[in-house]
């Protein structure tokens, strides 16, 4: 009986994860809100720093997003 319950819980979790992934893939506004929330909540770990700056014309050549 415990295996059946564990299997159903695992299936339910997979369905939830797949549904969330599909929503993020299809809906750009939802994706933006989720990423904004992640950056807001985990501000310490969301650091955006330019890696190479061309000193002559002050343009950013390569920017790396660190999560």
C-alpha positions in Angstrom: 0.0 0.0 0.0 2.9 2.4 0.8 4.4 1.8 -2.6 1.2 2.7 -4.3 0.9 6.0 -2.4 4.5 6.8 -3.1 4.1 6.1 -6.8 1.0 8.3 -6.9 2.8 11.1 -5.1 5.7 10.8 -7.5 3.4 10.9 -10.5 1.6 14.0 -9.1 4.9 15.8 -8.6 6.1 15.0 -12.1 2.8 16.3 -13.5 3.2 19.5 -11.5 6.8 20.0 -12.6 6.0 19.3 -16.3 3.0 21.7 -16.1 5.1 24.4 -14.6 7.8 23.9 -17.2 5.3 24.1 -20.1 3.8 27.3 -18.6 7.3 28.9 -18.4 8.1 27.8 -21.9 4.9 29.1 -23.5 4.1 32.3 -21.4 6.8 34.9 -21.5 5.1 37.1 -18.9 5.0 34.2 -16.4 8.6 33.4 -17.1 9.6 37.1 -16.5 7.6 37.1 -13.2 9.2 33.9 -12.0 12.7 35.1 -12.8 12.1 38.5 -11.2 10.8 36.7 -8.1 13.9 34.5 -8.0 16.2 37.5 -8.4 14.3 39.3 -5.6 14.3 36.4 -3.2 17.8 35.2 -3.8 19.4 38.6 -4.4 22.6 37.5 -2.8 23.0 34.8 -5.4 21.8 36.8 -8.5 24.9 38.8 -9.5 25.2 40.4 -12.9 28.7 41.4 -13.7 30.4 42.4 -17.0 33.3 40.2 -17.8 35.1 42.1 -20.6 34.7 45.9 -21.0 36.4 47.5 -24.0 38.1 50.6 -22.4 38.3 52.5 -25.6 34.6 52.8 -26.4 33.3 51.6 -23.0 31.1 48.8 -24.4 30.5 45.5 -22.8 31.8 42.7 -24.9 30.8 39.7 -22.9 28.3 39.7 -20.0 27.8 36.6 -18.0 24.6 36.0 -15.9 25.4 34.2 -12.7 22.6 32.3 -10.8 
